[in-house]
Amino acid sequence: MNLFGIVAYATENGAQQPPSGPAAIISSFLPLVLMIAVFYFLLIRPQRKRDKEKRAMLDALKVGDKVVTIGGICGKVSKIKDNYVFIETGNIGTEDQKSVIKMERSSINTVEQKVKN
């Protein structure tokens, strides 16, 4: 016996019929609406908040800040030019072991603290 036979048998024996009309449409779309709301509050909204915080951090980046890049390179910002950041790595106190790396601003992962000169 298939599902339709069970429904037909149940309706013949006085069981309630499923809702029809606007109530049926609302009850069928309610789970979909609830899933979208859960995805929004658990996934989309927190990601937007993190993106906004990272954008604010990158906008506040200035020369002398100690940074860590996405690749794990640690250093001090020596110059900022448009969309690029120049990072000094190596022993910052000695001139002969210092190197400068040019990276995109978006490759900065965290800003740890401002280094005092």
C-alpha positions as CSV (number, residue, x, y, z in Angstrom):
1,M,0.0,0.0,0.0
2,N,1.5,3.4,-1.0
3,L,1.3,6.7,0.9
4,F,-1.7,7.9,-1.1
5,G,-3.7,4.8,-0.2
6,I,-3.0,5.4,3.5
7,V,-4.1,9.0,3.2
8,A,-7.2,8.0,1.3
9,Y,-8.1,5.3,3.8
10,A,-7.5,7.7,6.8
11,T,-9.7,10.4,5.3
12,E,-12.5,7.9,4.6
13,N,-12.5,6.8,8.3
14,G,-13.0,10.2,9.8
15,A,-9.4,11.4,10.3
16,Q,-8.7,15.1,9.9
17,Q,-7.8,16.3,6.4
18,P,-4.6,18.3,5.9
19,P,-5.0,22.1,5.8
20,S,-5.7,23.6,2.4
21,G,-5.5,27.1,1.0
22,P,-3.3,29.8,2.7
23,A,-2.7,27.7,5.8
24,A,-1.1,24.9,3.7
25,I,1.1,27.4,1.9
26,I,2.3,29.0,5.2
27,S,2.9,25.6,6.9
28,S,4.9,24.3,3.9
29,F,7.2,27.4,3.7
30,L,7.6,27.9,7.5
31,P,10.5,25.3,7.8
32,L,12.3,27.0,4.9
33,V,12.0,30.4,6.4
34,L,13.2,29.1,9.8
35,M,16.2,27.5,8.2
36,I,17.1,30.7,6.4
37,A,16.8,32.6,9.7
38,V,19.0,30.2,11.5
39,F,21.7,30.3,8.8
40,Y,21.6,34.1,8.9
41,F,22.0,34.4,12.6
42,L,24.6,31.6,13.0
43,L,26.7,32.0,9.8
44,I,26.1,35.1,7.8
45,R,25.8,37.8,10.6
46,P,28.9,36.7,12.5
47,Q,31.0,36.6,9.3
48,R,29.9,40.1,8.4
49,K,30.9,41.3,11.8
50,R,34.4,39.7,11.5
51,D,34.8,41.3,8.1
52,K,33.8,44.7,9.4
53,E,36.3,44.4,12.3
54,K,39.1,43.3,10.0
55,R,38.4,46.2,7.6
56,A,38.5,48.7,10.5
57,M,41.8,47.2,11.7
58,L,43.3,47.5,8.2
59,D,42.1,51.1,7.8
60,A,43.7,52.0,11.2
61,L,47.0,50.5,10.2
62,K,49.9,52.9,10.5
63,V,53.7,53.1,10.3
64,G,55.3,51.5,13.4
65,D,52.6,48.9,14.1
66,K,53.8,45.4,14.8
67,V,51.9,43.0,12.5
68,V,51.6,39.3,11.6
69,T,50.6,38.4,8.0
70,I,48.4,35.6,6.9
71,G,51.5,33.6,6.0
72,G,52.9,34.0,9.6
73,I,55.6,36.7,8.8
74,C,56.1,38.9,11.8
75,G,57.5,42.4,11.5
76,K,57.0,46.2,11.8
77,V,55.2,48.4,9.3
78,S,57.8,50.7,7.8
79,K,55.8,52.3,5.0
80,I,52.2,52.3,3.7
81,K,51.6,53.2,0.1
82,D,48.0,52.9,-1.4
83,N,47.1,49.2,-1.2
84,Y,50.6,48.0,-0.2
85,V,52.4,47.7,3.1
86,F,56.1,47.5,3.5
87,I,57.1,45.3,6.4
88,E,60.5,45.2,8.1
89,T,61.5,41.7,9.2
90,G,64.6,40.3,10.9
91,N,66.4,41.9,13.8
92,I,64.8,45.3,14.0
93,G,67.6,46.8,16.1
94,T,70.4,46.0,13.6
95,E,70.5,47.5,10.1
96,D,72.5,44.7,8.5
97,Q,70.0,41.9,9.3
98,K,66.9,43.9,8.4
99,S,64.9,43.2,5.3
100,V,61.8,44.9,3.9
101,I,58.9,42.9,2.3
102,K,56.2,44.5,0.1
103,M,52.8,43.0,0.7
104,E,49.2,43.8,0.0
105,R,47.3,45.4,2.8
106,S,44.7,42.6,2.8
107,S,47.5,40.1,3.7
108,I,47.8,41.5,7.2
109,N,46.2,39.1,9.7
110,T,46.6,40.8,13.0
111,V,48.0,44.0,14.4
112,E,49.7,43.3,17.7
113,Q,50.9,46.6,19.0
114,K,52.7,49.8,18.1
115,V,56.4,49.6,18.4
116,K,58.0,52.6,20.1
117,N,61.0,54.0,18.2
